[in-house]
Amino acid sequence: MKNKLKVLRAERDWTQAELAQRLQVSRQSVNAIESGKYDPSLPLAFRIARLFEEPIEAIFQDDRSDVDP
Amino acid sequence: MGQQKTASHRRYLRRVWPTWVIYLFVLLGSKWLLTELELAGVLRYLVALAPALPLVVVIVLVGQLMYGKEDEFQRALWAEAMLWGLAITLAATTVWGFLEIAGAPSIRLYWVFPFFTGAALICVPFLARKYT
């Protein structure tokens, strides 16, 4: 799953550690999510969306299109 | 790995180290009693069983740690490491079981838990590198 967490973090001039602290997760978590190697759970995705005041779908984009609506 | 220790991890360490110390003393005591005294019947079984109890407590503490981990990524990482550890342990013990038929030395079952722990721990840095 693609995401623009890195861009949003850079816009606010936060380090990974600062973002991790705000989300109450480890820095490794932020790094893994940013690099797209780990997809966060729905509750964590909502926390991220609330923190950046954006809808979830504006932050996370599903790179699979094999499921019909 | 330089990972920050969370409250649940610190709580786990506070509990697990005394449990390991208790295990060591119970193990030595049990071994001494079984070799030095002529124990028989139920008492012999109870003395032989005693070192297993602290190890069961360690397994429970690891379970509590997994459920209590505040960081879902760390929990997923450790869960995957344990799955790999389980796969390695199942493969190794199955292979060794068949080798025993051919005359390989018999290994006591109590080695399965430390083997599994070691196998899972070895997997953690590889998985951490994969995800970060």
N, CA and C atoms of all chains as a GROMACS GRO file, in nm:
protein
  603
    1MET      N    1   0.084  -0.120   0.000
    1MET     CA    2   0.000   0.000   0.000
    1MET      C    3   0.088   0.125   0.000
    2LYS      N    4   0.056   0.215  -0.094
    2LYS     CA    5   0.134   0.340  -0.100
    2LYS      C    6   0.078   0.440   0.002
    3ASN      N    7   0.164   0.531   0.044
    3ASN     CA    8   0.116   0.636   0.134
    3ASN      C    9   0.203   0.760   0.120
    4LYS      N   10   0.147   0.872   0.166
    4LYS     CA   11   0.224   0.996   0.156
    4LYS      C   12   0.262   1.048   0.296
    5LEU      N   13   0.288   0.953   0.384
    5LEU     CA   14   0.325   0.988   0.521
    5LEU      C   15   0.455   1.070   0.526
    6LYS      N   16   0.550   1.031   0.441
    6LYS     CA   17   0.680   1.099   0.440
    6LYS      C   18   0.662   1.246   0.399
    7VAL      N   19   0.576   1.267   0.299
    7VAL     CA   20   0.552   1.403   0.249
    7VAL      C   21   0.484   1.486   0.358
    8LEU      N   22   0.382   1.429   0.420
    8LEU     CA   23   0.309   1.501   0.526
    8LEU      C   24   0.400   1.534   0.644
    9ARG      N   25   0.487   1.440   0.675
    9ARG     CA   26   0.581   1.462   0.786
    9ARG      C   27   0.680   1.572   0.749
   10ALA      N   28   0.729   1.568   0.625
   10ALA     CA   29   0.826   1.668   0.580
   10ALA      C   30   0.764   1.808   0.579
   11GLU      N   31   0.634   1.814   0.540
   11GLU     CA   32   0.564   1.945   0.539
   11GLU      C   33   0.561   2.009   0.677
   12ARG      N   34   0.556   1.924   0.778
   12ARG     CA   35   0.550   1.976   0.916
   12ARG      C   36   0.688   1.982   0.980
   13ASP      N   37   0.788   1.942   0.904
   13ASP     CA   38   0.926   1.945   0.951
   13ASP      C   39   0.946   1.858   1.076
   14TRP      N   40   0.879   1.742   1.078
   14TRP     CA   41   0.893   1.650   1.190
   14TRP      C   42   0.994   1.541   1.152
   15THR      N   43   1.069   1.497   1.251
   15THR     CA   44   1.154   1.380   1.229
   15THR      C   45   1.067   1.255   1.246
   16GLN      N   46   1.121   1.141   1.205
   16GLN     CA   47   1.047   1.015   1.226
   16GLN      C   48   1.021   0.993   1.374
   17ALA      N   49   1.120   1.028   1.456
   17ALA     CA   50   1.106   1.008   1.601
   17ALA      C   51   0.994   1.096   1.657
   18GLU      N   52   0.985   1.220   1.607
   18GLU     CA   53   0.879   1.310   1.654
   18GLU      C   54   0.741   1.258   1.615
   19LEU      N   55   0.730   1.213   1.490
   19LEU     CA   56   0.602   1.158   1.445
   19LEU      C   57   0.566   1.033   1.526
   20ALA      N   58   0.668   0.950   1.551
   20ALA     CA   59   0.645   0.828   1.629
   20ALA      C   60   0.593   0.863   1.768
   21GLN      N   61   0.652   0.966   1.827
   21GLN     CA   62   0.608   1.009   1.961
   21GLN      C   63   0.463   1.056   1.959
   22ARG      N   64   0.428   1.134   1.856
   22ARG     CA   65   0.291   1.184   1.846
   22ARG      C   66   0.191   1.070   1.825
   23LEU      N   67   0.234   0.966   1.755
   23LEU     CA   68   0.145   0.853   1.727
   23LEU      C   69   0.153   0.746   1.835
   24GLN      N   70   0.248   0.764   1.928
   24GLN     CA   71   0.273   0.666   2.035
   24GLN      C   72   0.308   0.528   1.979
   25VAL      N   73   0.396   0.530   1.879
   25VAL     CA   74   0.451   0.406   1.824
   25VAL      C   75   0.603   0.421   1.820
   26SER      N   76   0.673   0.315   1.779
   26SER     CA   77   0.819   0.322   1.772
   26SER      C   78   0.862   0.392   1.641
   27ARG      N   79   0.985   0.442   1.642
   27ARG     CA   80   1.037   0.506   1.520
   27ARG      C   81   1.044   0.403   1.407
   28GLN      N   82   1.075   0.278   1.444
   28GLN     CA   83   1.081   0.171   1.343
   28GLN      C   84   0.946   0.154   1.274
   29SER      N   85   0.838   0.173   1.350
   29SER     CA   86   0.704   0.161   1.291
   29SER      C   87   0.684   0.266   1.184
   30VAL      N   88   0.720   0.392   1.218
   30VAL     CA   89   0.703   0.501   1.122
   30VAL      C   90   0.786   0.473   0.997
   31ASN      N   91   0.909   0.429   1.019
   31ASN     CA   92   0.998   0.399   0.907
   31ASN      C   93   0.938   0.290   0.817
   32ALA      N   94   0.886   0.184   0.881
   32ALA     CA   95   0.830   0.071   0.804
   32ALA      C   96   0.705   0.112   0.728
   33ILE      N   97   0.623   0.199   0.790
   33ILE     CA   98   0.500   0.244   0.723
   33ILE      C   99   0.536   0.336   0.606
   34GLU      N  100   0.627   0.430   0.633
   34GLU     CA  101   0.668   0.526   0.528
   34GLU      C  102   0.724   0.455   0.405
   35SER      N  103   0.802   0.352   0.429
   35SER     CA  104   0.865   0.281   0.317
   35SER      C  105   0.769   0.184   0.249
   36GLY      N  106   0.647   0.174   0.303
   36GLY     CA  107   0.546   0.087   0.242
   36GLY      C  108   0.568  -0.060   0.270
   37LYS      N  109   0.658  -0.090   0.365
   37LYS     CA  110   0.685  -0.231   0.395
   37LYS      C  111   0.591  -0.286   0.500
   38TYR      N  112   0.523  -0.198   0.571
   38TYR     CA  113   0.427  -0.242   0.671
   38TYR      C  114   0.300  -0.158   0.658
   39ASP      N  115   0.186  -0.226   0.646
   39ASP     CA  116   0.058  -0.156   0.640
   39ASP      C  117   0.001  -0.145   0.781
   40PRO      N  118  -0.030  -0.023   0.826
   40PRO     CA  119  -0.081  -0.009   0.963
   40PRO      C  120  -0.221  -0.067   0.977
   41SER      N  121  -0.258  -0.098   1.100
   41SER     CA  122  -0.395  -0.144   1.126
   41SER      C  123  -0.490  -0.027   1.102
   42LEU      N  124  -0.618  -0.058   1.095
   42LEU     CA  125  -0.718   0.048   1.074
   42LEU      C  126  -0.716   0.151   1.188
   43PRO      N  127  -0.711   0.107   1.316
   43PRO     CA  128  -0.705   0.207   1.424
   43PRO      C  129  -0.584   0.300   1.412
   44LEU      N  130  -0.467   0.245   1.376
   44LEU     CA  131  -0.347   0.330   1.362
   44LEU      C  132  -0.361   0.422   1.240
   45ALA      N  133  -0.420   0.370   1.133
   45ALA     CA  134  -0.441   0.453   1.014
   45ALA      C  135  -0.534   0.571   1.047
   46PHE      N  136  -0.635   0.545   1.130
   46PHE     CA  137  -0.725   0.654   1.173
   46PHE      C  138  -0.650   0.755   1.259
   47ARG      N  139  -0.561   0.705   1.348
   47ARG     CA  140  -0.482   0.797   1.432
   47ARG      C  141  -0.396   0.887   1.345
   48ILE      N  142  -0.336   0.826   1.240
   48ILE     CA  143  -0.251   0.902   1.148
   48ILE      C  144  -0.335   1.007   1.075
   49ALA      N  145  -0.453   0.966   1.030
   49ALA     CA  146  -0.542   1.058   0.957
   49ALA      C  147  -0.585   1.174   1.047
   50ARG      N  148  -0.616   1.142   1.172
   50ARG     CA  149  -0.658   1.249   1.266
   50ARG      C  150  -0.544   1.345   1.292
   51LEU      N  151  -0.424   1.290   1.308
   51LEU     CA  152  -0.307   1.375   1.336
   51LEU      C  153  -0.281   1.473   1.223
   52PHE      N  154  -0.292   1.425   1.099
   52PHE     CA  155  -0.264   1.512   0.984
   52PHE      C  156  -0.391   1.582   0.932
   53GLU      N  157  -0.503   1.557   0.998
   53GLU     CA  158  -0.631   1.620   0.961
   53GLU      C  159  -0.664   1.600   0.813
   54GLU      N  160  -0.647   1.475   0.771
   54GLU     CA  161  -0.679   1.438   0.632
   54GLU      C  162  -0.758   1.307   0.635
   55PRO      N  163  -0.842   1.285   0.534
   55PRO     CA  164  -0.910   1.154   0.528
   55PRO      C  165  -0.808   1.041   0.502
   56ILE      N  166  -0.840   0.922   0.550
   56ILE     CA  167  -0.748   0.809   0.534
   56ILE      C  168  -0.709   0.788   0.388
   57GLU      N  169  -0.811   0.795   0.300
   57GLU     CA  170  -0.784   0.766   0.159
   57GLU      C  171  -0.695   0.872   0.093
   58ALA      N  172  -0.682   0.988   0.159
   58ALA     CA  173  -0.592   1.091   0.105
   58ALA      C  174  -0.447   1.060   0.144
   59ILE      N  175  -0.430   0.977   0.248
   59ILE     CA  176  -0.294   0.943   0.296
   59ILE      C  177  -0.250   0.808   0.240
   60PHE      N  178  -0.344   0.713   0.241
   60PHE     CA  179  -0.310   0.577   0.196
   60PHE      C  180  -0.383   0.547   0.065
   61GLN      N  181  -0.308   0.497  -0.030
   61GLN     CA  182  -0.367   0.458  -0.158
   61GLN      C  183  -0.343   0.309  -0.182
   62ASP      N  184  -0.451   0.239  -0.208
   62ASP     CA  185  -0.440   0.097  -0.239
   62ASP      C  186  -0.381   0.081  -0.378
   63ASP      N  187  -0.266   0.014  -0.387
   63ASP     CA  188  -0.204  -0.001  -0.520
   63ASP      C  189  -0.255  -0.124  -0.593
   64ARG      N  190  -0.358  -0.191  -0.533
   64ARG     CA  191  -0.420  -0.305  -0.602
   64ARG      C  192  -0.556  -0.261  -0.654
   65SER      N  193  -0.587  -0.302  -0.775
   65SER     CA  194  -0.719  -0.265  -0.830
   65SER      C  195  -0.790  -0.389  -0.881
   66ASP      N  196  -0.768  -0.503  -0.810
   66ASP     CA  197  -0.828  -0.628  -0.855
   66ASP      C  198  -0.961  -0.657  -0.785
   67VAL      N  199  -1.008  -0.564  -0.702
   67VAL     CA  200  -1.135  -0.586  -0.634
   67VAL      C  201  -1.238  -0.489  -0.692
   68ASP      N  202  -1.346  -0.547  -0.744
   68ASP     CA  203  -1.452  -0.462  -0.799
   68ASP      C  204  -1.529  -0.393  -0.687
   69PRO      N  205  -1.572  -0.268  -0.710
   69PRO     CA  206  -1.649  -0.198  -0.606
   69PRO      C  207  -1.788  -0.260  -0.589
   70MET      N  208   1.939  -0.439   1.880
   70MET     CA  209   1.877  -0.370   1.768
   70MET      C  210   1.850  -0.223   1.800
   71GLY      N  211   1.882  -0.184   1.923
   71GLY     CA  212   1.863  -0.046   1.959
   71GLY      C  213   1.717  -0.003   1.966
   72GLN      N  214   1.627  -0.100   1.991
   72GLN     CA  215   1.486  -0.065   1.996
   72GLN      C  216   1.454  -0.007   2.133
   73GLN      N  217   1.367   0.096   2.130
   73GLN     CA  218   1.326   0.160   2.252
   73GLN      C  219   1.239   0.063   2.331
   74LYS      N  220   1.267   0.050   2.461
   74LYS     CA  221   1.189  -0.042   2.542
   74LYS      C  222   1.061   0.025   2.589
   75THR      N  223   0.949  -0.039   2.560
   75THR     CA  224   0.820   0.015   2.601
   75THR      C  225   0.793  -0.028   2.745
   76ALA      N  226   0.685   0.026   2.802
   76ALA     CA  227   0.650  -0.007   2.941
   76ALA      C  228   0.625  -0.156   2.957
   77SER      N  229   0.557  -0.214   2.858
   77SER     CA  230   0.526  -0.358   2.868
   77SER      C  231   0.654  -0.442   2.860
   78HIS      N  232   0.750  -0.394   2.780
   78HIS     CA  233   0.877  -0.467   2.767
   78HIS      C  234   0.956  -0.459   2.898
   79ARG      N  235   0.956  -0.340   2.959
   79ARG     CA  236   1.027  -0.324   3.087
   79ARG      C  237   0.962  -0.411   3.194
   80ARG      N  238   0.828  -0.418   3.193
   80ARG     CA  239   0.756  -0.500   3.290
   80ARG      C  240   0.791  -0.648   3.268
   81TYR      N  241   0.799  -0.686   3.141
   81TYR     CA  242   0.834  -0.824   3.106
   81TYR      C  243   0.974  -0.859   3.159
   82LEU      N  244   1.070  -0.767   3.136
   82LEU     CA  245   1.207  -0.793   3.180
   82LEU      C  246   1.215  -0.801   3.332
   83ARG      N  247   1.140  -0.716   3.401
   83ARG     CA  248   1.138  -0.718   3.549
   83ARG      C  249   1.088  -0.853   3.600
   84ARG      N  250   1.000  -0.916   3.525
   84ARG     CA  251   0.943  -1.044   3.570
   84ARG      C  252   1.021  -1.164   3.519
   85VAL      N  253   1.074  -1.153   3.397
   85VAL     CA  254   1.134  -1.272   3.336
   85VAL      C  255   1.270  -1.307   3.398
   86TRP      N  256   1.349  -1.204   3.432
   86TRP     CA  257   1.482  -1.236   3.487
   86TRP      C  258   1.475  -1.310   3.620
   87PRO      N  259   1.389  -1.265   3.718
   87PRO     CA  260   1.378  -1.344   3.841
   87PRO      C  261   1.328  -1.486   3.814
   88THR      N  262   1.242  -1.501   3.712
   88THR     CA  263   1.189  -1.634   3.679
   88THR      C  264   1.302  -1.725   3.630
   89TRP      N  265   1.393  -1.668   3.548
   89TRP     CA  266   1.507  -1.747   3.501
   89TRP      C  267   1.599  -1.787   3.617
   90VAL      N  268   1.618  -1.694   3.714
   90VAL     CA  269   1.702  -1.724   3.831
   90VAL      C  270   1.638  -1.836   3.912
   91ILE      N  271   1.506  -1.826   3.932
   91ILE     CA  272   1.433  -1.932   4.005
   91ILE      C  273   1.449  -2.065   3.931
   92TYR      N  274   1.436  -2.059   3.797
   92TYR     CA  275   1.450  -2.181   3.717
   92TYR      C  276   1.586  -2.247   3.739
   93LEU      N  277   1.691  -2.165   3.740
   93LEU     CA  278   1.827  -2.217   3.756
   93LEU      C  279   1.841  -2.289   3.890
   94PHE      N  280   1.791  -2.225   3.998
   94PHE     CA  281   1.802  -2.286   4.130
   94PHE      C  282   1.717  -2.412   4.140
   95VAL      N  283   1.595  -2.407   4.086
   95VAL     CA  284   1.507  -2.525   4.091
   95VAL      C  285   1.566  -2.639   4.010
   96LEU      N  286   1.626  -2.604   3.896
   96LEU     CA  287   1.689  -2.707   3.810
   96LEU      C  288   1.803  -2.776   3.885
   97LEU      N  289   1.891  -2.694   3.946
   97LEU     CA  290   2.004  -2.751   4.019
   97LEU      C  291   1.956  -2.834   4.138
   98GLY      N  292   1.855  -2.781   4.208
   98GLY     CA  293   1.800  -2.853   4.324
   98GLY      C  294   1.736  -2.984   4.283
   99SER      N  295   1.660  -2.980   4.174
   99SER     CA  296   1.592  -3.100   4.125
   99SER      C  297   1.694  -3.206   4.084
  100LYS      N  298   1.796  -3.161   4.012
  100LYS     CA  299   1.900  -3.255   3.965
  100LYS      C  300   1.971  -3.320   4.084
  101TRP      N  301   2.001  -3.238   4.185
  101TRP     CA  302   2.070  -3.289   4.305
  101TRP      C  303   1.982  -3.392   4.376
  102LEU      N  304   1.854  -3.357   4.396
  102LEU     CA  305   1.763  -3.448   4.466
  102LEU      C  306   1.747  -3.581   4.393
  103LEU      N  307   1.739  -3.572   4.259
  103LEU     CA  308   1.717  -3.695   4.181
  103LEU      C  309   1.840  -3.785   4.178
  104THR      N  310   1.959  -3.724   4.187
  104THR     CA  311   2.081  -3.807   4.180
  104THR      C  312   2.127  -3.851   4.320
  105GLU      N  313   2.106  -3.767   4.421
  105GLU     CA  314   2.159  -3.797   4.554
  105GLU      C  315   2.063  -3.876   4.642
  106LEU      N  316   1.933  -3.857   4.620
  106LEU     CA  317   1.835  -3.925   4.705
  106LEU      C  318   1.762  -4.034   4.626
  107GLU      N  319   1.721  -4.133   4.697
  107GLU     CA  320   1.650  -4.245   4.633
  107GLU      C  321   1.500  -4.213   4.630
  108LEU      N  322   1.465  -4.116   4.550
  108LEU     CA  323   1.323  -4.079   4.543
  108LEU      C  324   1.248  -4.178   4.454
  109ALA      N  325   1.124  -4.201   4.491
  109ALA     CA  326   1.045  -4.296   4.411
  109ALA      C  327   0.900  -4.248   4.402
  110GLY      N  328   0.829  -4.306   4.309
  110GLY     CA  329   0.686  -4.281   4.296
  110GLY      C  330   0.653  -4.139   4.256
  111VAL      N  331   0.542  -4.088   4.312
  111VAL     CA  332   0.490  -3.956   4.275
  111VAL      C  333   0.590  -3.846   4.307
  112LEU      N  334   0.658  -3.860   4.423
  112LEU     CA  335   0.755  -3.758   4.465
  112LEU      C  336   0.866  -3.741   4.361
  113ARG      N  337   0.913  -3.852   4.304
  113ARG     CA  338   1.018  -3.847   4.201
  113ARG      C  339   0.968  -3.769   4.078
  114TYR      N  340   0.843  -3.797   4.042
  114TYR     CA  341   0.784  -3.725   3.927
  114TYR      C  342   0.773  -3.575   3.956
  115LEU      N  343   0.729  -3.542   4.080
  115LEU     CA  344   0.710  -3.402   4.117
  115LEU      C  345   0.844  -3.326   4.116
  116VAL      N  346   0.948  -3.391   4.168
  116VAL     CA  347   1.081  -3.326   4.172
  116VAL      C  348   1.134  -3.308   4.029
  117ALA      N  349   1.112  -3.408   3.944
  117ALA     CA  350   1.157  -3.398   3.804
  117ALA      C  351   1.079  -3.289   3.729
  118LEU      N  352   0.953  -3.273   3.766
  118LEU     CA  353   0.866  -3.177   3.699
  118LEU      C  354   0.896  -3.032   3.740
  119ALA      N  355   0.948  -3.014   3.861
  119ALA     CA  356   0.963  -2.880   3.920
  119ALA      C  357   1.031  -2.778   3.827
  120PRO      N  358   1.144  -2.810   3.758
  120PRO     CA  359   1.207  -2.708   3.674
  120PRO      C  360   1.120  -2.663   3.556
  121ALA      N  361   1.024  -2.747   3.518
  121ALA     CA  362   0.939  -2.710   3.404
  121ALA      C  363   0.847  -2.595   3.439
  122LEU      N  364   0.810  -2.584   3.568
  122LEU     CA  365   0.711  -2.483   3.607
  122LEU      C  366   0.759  -2.340   3.582
  123PRO      N  367   0.883  -2.302   3.623
  123PRO     CA  368   0.929  -2.166   3.588
  123PRO      C  369   0.934  -2.142   3.437
  124LEU      N  370   0.964  -2.247   3.361
  124LEU     CA  371   0.968  -2.231   3.214
  124LEU      C  372   0.827  -2.206   3.159
  125VAL      N  373   0.728  -2.272   3.219
  125VAL     CA  374   0.590  -2.246   3.178
  125VAL      C  375   0.553  -2.101   3.210
  126VAL      N  376   0.602  -2.052   3.326
  126VAL     CA  377   0.578  -1.911   3.362
  126VAL      C  378   0.642  -1.820   3.257
  127VAL      N  379   0.763  -1.854   3.210
  127VAL     CA  380   0.829  -1.773   3.106
  127VAL      C  381   0.742  -1.769   2.980
  128ILE      N  382   0.685  -1.884   2.942
  128ILE     CA  383   0.599  -1.888   2.823
  128ILE      C  384   0.478  -1.796   2.842
  129VAL      N  385   0.420  -1.800   2.963
  129VAL     CA  386   0.305  -1.712   2.993
  129VAL      C  387   0.349  -1.565   2.985
  130LEU      N  388   0.467  -1.533   3.039
  130LEU     CA  389   0.517  -1.394   3.037
  130LEU      C  390   0.539  -1.347   2.893
  131VAL      N  391   0.590  -1.436   2.808
  131VAL     CA  392   0.610  -1.400   2.667
  131VAL      C  393   0.474  -1.372   2.602
  132GLY      N  394   0.374  -1.455   2.635
  132GLY     CA  395   0.238  -1.434   2.584
  132GLY      C  396   0.183  -1.300   2.628
  133GLN      N  397   0.204  -1.267   2.758
  133GLN     CA  398   0.157  -1.137   2.810
  133GLN      C  399   0.227  -1.022   2.739
  134LEU      N  400   0.358  -1.043   2.711
  134LEU     CA  401   0.435  -0.938   2.642
  134LEU      C  402   0.377  -0.914   2.503
  135MET      N  403   0.346  -1.024   2.434
  135MET     CA  404   0.292  -1.011   2.298
  135MET      C  405   0.158  -0.938   2.298
  136TYR      N  406   0.072  -0.974   2.394
  136TYR     CA  407  -0.059  -0.908   2.400
  136TYR      C  408  -0.048  -0.764   2.447
  137GLY      N  409   0.052  -0.739   2.533
  137GLY     CA  410   0.063  -0.606   2.594
  137GLY      C  411   0.144  -0.508   2.513
  138LYS      N  412   0.208  -0.552   2.406
  138LYS     CA  413   0.291  -0.461   2.327
  138LYS      C  414   0.206  -0.346   2.274
  139GLU      N  415   0.249  -0.224   2.308
  139GLU     CA  416   0.172  -0.106   2.265
  139GLU      C  417   0.193  -0.081   2.116
  140ASP      N  418   0.306  -0.126   2.064
  140ASP     CA  419   0.343  -0.095   1.926
  140ASP      C  420   0.305  -0.212   1.835
  141GLU      N  421   0.208  -0.189   1.748
  141GLU     CA  422   0.156  -0.300   1.666
  141GLU      C  423   0.260  -0.353   1.568
  142PHE      N  424   0.350  -0.265   1.519
  142PHE     CA  425   0.453  -0.312   1.426
  142PHE      C  426   0.550  -0.408   1.497
  143GLN      N  427   0.590  -0.369   1.620
  143GLN     CA  428   0.679  -0.456   1.698
  143GLN      C  429   0.611  -0.590   1.727
  144ARG      N  430   0.482  -0.583   1.759
  144ARG     CA  431   0.407  -0.706   1.788
  144ARG      C  432   0.404  -0.796   1.663
  145ALA      N  433   0.378  -0.734   1.548
  145ALA     CA  434   0.373  -0.812   1.424
  145ALA      C  435   0.510  -0.873   1.392
  146LEU      N  436   0.614  -0.794   1.417
  146LEU     CA  437   0.751  -0.840   1.390
  146LEU      C  438   0.785  -0.962   1.476
  147TRP      N  439   0.754  -0.949   1.607
  147TRP     CA  440   0.785  -1.061   1.698
  147TRP      C  441   0.696  -1.182   1.670
  148ALA      N  442   0.570  -1.157   1.632
  148ALA     CA  443   0.482  -1.269   1.599
  148ALA      C  444   0.535  -1.344   1.477
  149GLU      N  445   0.585  -1.269   1.378
  149GLU     CA  446   0.640  -1.334   1.259
  149GLU      C  447   0.768  -1.410   1.294
  150ALA      N  448   0.850  -1.350   1.383
  150ALA     CA  449   0.972  -1.419   1.427
  150ALA      C  450   0.937  -1.550   1.496
  151MET      N  451   0.830  -1.547   1.578
  151MET     CA  452   0.789  -1.669   1.648
  151MET      C  453   0.735  -1.773   1.550
  152LEU      N  454   0.667  -1.729   1.446
  152LEU     CA  455   0.619  -1.824   1.344
  152LEU      C  456   0.736  -1.890   1.272
  153TRP      N  457   0.838  -1.808   1.238
  153TRP     CA  458   0.957  -1.864   1.175
  153TRP      C  459   1.028  -1.960   1.272
  154GLY      N  460   1.035  -1.918   1.398
  154GLY     CA  461   1.097  -2.004   1.500
  154GLY      C  462   1.023  -2.136   1.512
  155LEU      N  463   0.890  -2.129   1.506
  155LEU     CA  464   0.808  -2.250   1.513
  155LEU      C  465   0.834  -2.340   1.392
  156ALA      N  466   0.840  -2.278   1.273
  156ALA     CA  467   0.864  -2.356   1.151
  156ALA      C  468   1.001  -2.425   1.156
  157ILE      N  469   1.102  -2.350   1.200
  157ILE     CA  470   1.238  -2.407   1.209
  157ILE      C  471   1.240  -2.521   1.310
  158THR      N  472   1.172  -2.499   1.425
  158THR     CA  473   1.170  -2.602   1.530
  158THR      C  474   1.098  -2.728   1.483
  159LEU      N  475   0.984  -2.710   1.418
  159LEU     CA  476   0.908  -2.827   1.368
  159LEU      C  477   0.990  -2.904   1.265
  160ALA      N  478   1.055  -2.830   1.175
  160ALA     CA  479   1.135  -2.896   1.072
  160ALA      C  480   1.253  -2.970   1.135
  161ALA      N  481   1.324  -2.902   1.226
  161ALA     CA  482   1.444  -2.962   1.286
  161ALA      C  483   1.409  -3.084   1.371
  162THR      N  484   1.302  -3.073   1.453
  162THR     CA  485   1.268  -3.185   1.540
  162THR      C  486   1.215  -3.304   1.458
  163THR      N  487   1.142  -3.275   1.350
  163THR     CA  488   1.092  -3.384   1.265
  163THR      C  489   1.209  -3.456   1.197
  164VAL      N  490   1.301  -3.378   1.141
  164VAL     CA  491   1.419  -3.436   1.075
  164VAL      C  492   1.500  -3.519   1.175
  165TRP      N  493   1.522  -3.460   1.295
  165TRP     CA  494   1.602  -3.530   1.395
  165TRP      C  495   1.533  -3.659   1.442
  166GLY      N  496   1.399  -3.652   1.453
  166GLY     CA  497   1.324  -3.770   1.494
  166GLY      C  498   1.349  -3.889   1.401
  167PHE      N  499   1.352  -3.861   1.271
  167PHE     CA  500   1.378  -3.968   1.174
  167PHE      C  501   1.525  -4.012   1.179
  168LEU      N  502   1.616  -3.916   1.205
  168LEU     CA  503   1.757  -3.952   1.214
  168LEU      C  504   1.783  -4.044   1.335
  169GLU      N  505   1.702  -4.026   1.440
  169GLU     CA  506   1.718  -4.110   1.558
  169GLU      C  507   1.694  -4.258   1.525
  170ILE      N  508   1.607  -4.282   1.427
  170ILE     CA  509   1.582  -4.422   1.384
  170ILE      C  510   1.712  -4.483   1.330
  171ALA      N  511   1.793  -4.397   1.265
  171ALA     CA  512   1.919  -4.445   1.206
  171ALA      C  513   2.033  -4.448   1.307
  172GLY      N  514   2.004  -4.407   1.432
  172GLY     CA  515   2.108  -4.416   1.535
  172GLY      C  516   2.160  -4.283   1.586
  173ALA      N  517   2.106  -4.173   1.539
  173ALA     CA  518   2.148  -4.042   1.593
  173ALA      C  519   2.111  -4.035   1.741
  174PRO      N  520   2.191  -3.964   1.821
  174PRO     CA  521   2.162  -3.959   1.966
  174PRO      C  522   2.024  -3.899   1.995
  175SER      N  523   1.957  -3.958   2.092
  175SER     CA  524   1.824  -3.911   2.129
  175SER      C  525   1.834  -3.780   2.206
  176ILE      N  526   1.750  -3.686   2.169
  176ILE     CA  527   1.751  -3.555   2.236
  176ILE      C  528   1.627  -3.542   2.322
  177ARG      N  529   1.647  -3.493   2.446
  177ARG     CA  530   1.535  -3.479   2.539
  177ARG      C  531   1.441  -3.368   2.492
  178LEU      N  532   1.314  -3.390   2.517
  178LEU     CA  533   1.213  -3.295   2.468
  178LEU      C  534   1.223  -3.157   2.532
  179TYR      N  535   1.284  -3.149   2.653
  179TYR     CA  536   1.291  -3.016   2.715
  179TYR      C  537   1.383  -2.920   2.639
  180TRP      N  538   1.458  -2.972   2.542
  180TRP     CA  539   1.542  -2.884   2.460
  180TRP      C  540   1.461  -2.812   2.351
  181VAL      N  541   1.337  -2.859   2.329
  181VAL     CA  542   1.256  -2.798   2.223
  181VAL      C  543   1.230  -2.650   2.250
  182PHE      N  544   1.196  -2.616   2.375
  182PHE     CA  545   1.164  -2.478   2.408
  182PHE      C  546   1.286  -2.385   2.390
  183PRO      N  547   1.403  -2.419   2.448
  183PRO     CA  548   1.518  -2.330   2.423
  183PRO      C  549   1.555  -2.322   2.276
  184PHE      N  550   1.540  -2.434   2.203
  184PHE     CA  551   1.570  -2.433   2.059
  184PHE      C  552   1.477  -2.337   1.986
  185PHE      N  553   1.347  -2.347   2.020
  185PHE     CA  554   1.247  -2.258   1.958
  185PHE      C  555   1.279  -2.112   1.990
  186THR      N  556   1.312  -2.085   2.117
  186THR     CA  557   1.344  -1.948   2.159
  186THR      C  558   1.462  -1.894   2.079
  187GLY      N  559   1.568  -1.977   2.068
  187GLY     CA  560   1.687  -1.936   1.993
  187GLY      C  561   1.654  -1.912   1.846
  188ALA      N  562   1.576  -2.003   1.788
  188ALA     CA  563   1.541  -1.991   1.646
  188ALA      C  564   1.462  -1.863   1.621
  189ALA      N  565   1.366  -1.833   1.712
  189ALA     CA  566   1.284  -1.712   1.696
  189ALA      C  567   1.371  -1.587   1.712
  190LEU      N  568   1.460  -1.588   1.811
  190LEU     CA  569   1.546  -1.470   1.836
  190LEU      C  570   1.639  -1.443   1.718
  191ILE      N  571   1.689  -1.550   1.656
  191ILE     CA  572   1.778  -1.534   1.540
  191ILE      C  573   1.703  -1.466   1.425
  192CYS      N  574   1.573  -1.495   1.414
  192CYS     CA  575   1.493  -1.439   1.304
  192CYS      C  576   1.464  -1.290   1.320
  193VAL      N  577   1.463  -1.241   1.445
  193VAL     CA  578   1.421  -1.101   1.470
  193VAL      C  579   1.504  -0.999   1.392
  194PRO      N  580   1.639  -1.002   1.398
  194PRO     CA  581   1.714  -0.899   1.323
  194PRO      C  582   1.695  -0.908   1.172
  195PHE      N  583   1.676  -1.031   1.120
  195PHE     CA  584   1.653  -1.046   0.974
  195PHE      C  585   1.520  -0.980   0.935
  196LEU      N  586   1.417  -1.005   1.018
  196LEU     CA  587   1.286  -0.947   0.989
  196LEU      C  588   1.288  -0.796   1.007
  197ALA      N  589   1.360  -0.749   1.111
  197ALA     CA  590   1.370  -0.604   1.134
  197ALA      C  591   1.434  -0.536   1.012
  198ARG      N  592   1.535  -0.603   0.957
  198ARG     CA  593   1.602  -0.548   0.838
  198ARG      C  594   1.507  -0.550   0.717
  199LYS      N  595   1.426  -0.655   0.709
  199LYS     CA  596   1.332  -0.667   0.596
  199LYS      C  597   1.228  -0.554   0.598
  200TYR      N  598   1.183  -0.517   0.718
  200TYR     CA  599   1.074  -0.420   0.728
  200TYR      C  600   1.119  -0.275   0.743
  201THR      N  601   1.247  -0.253   0.771
  201THR     CA  602   1.288  -0.113   0.794
  201THR      C  603   1.404  -0.074   0.702
   0.00000   0.00000   0.00000
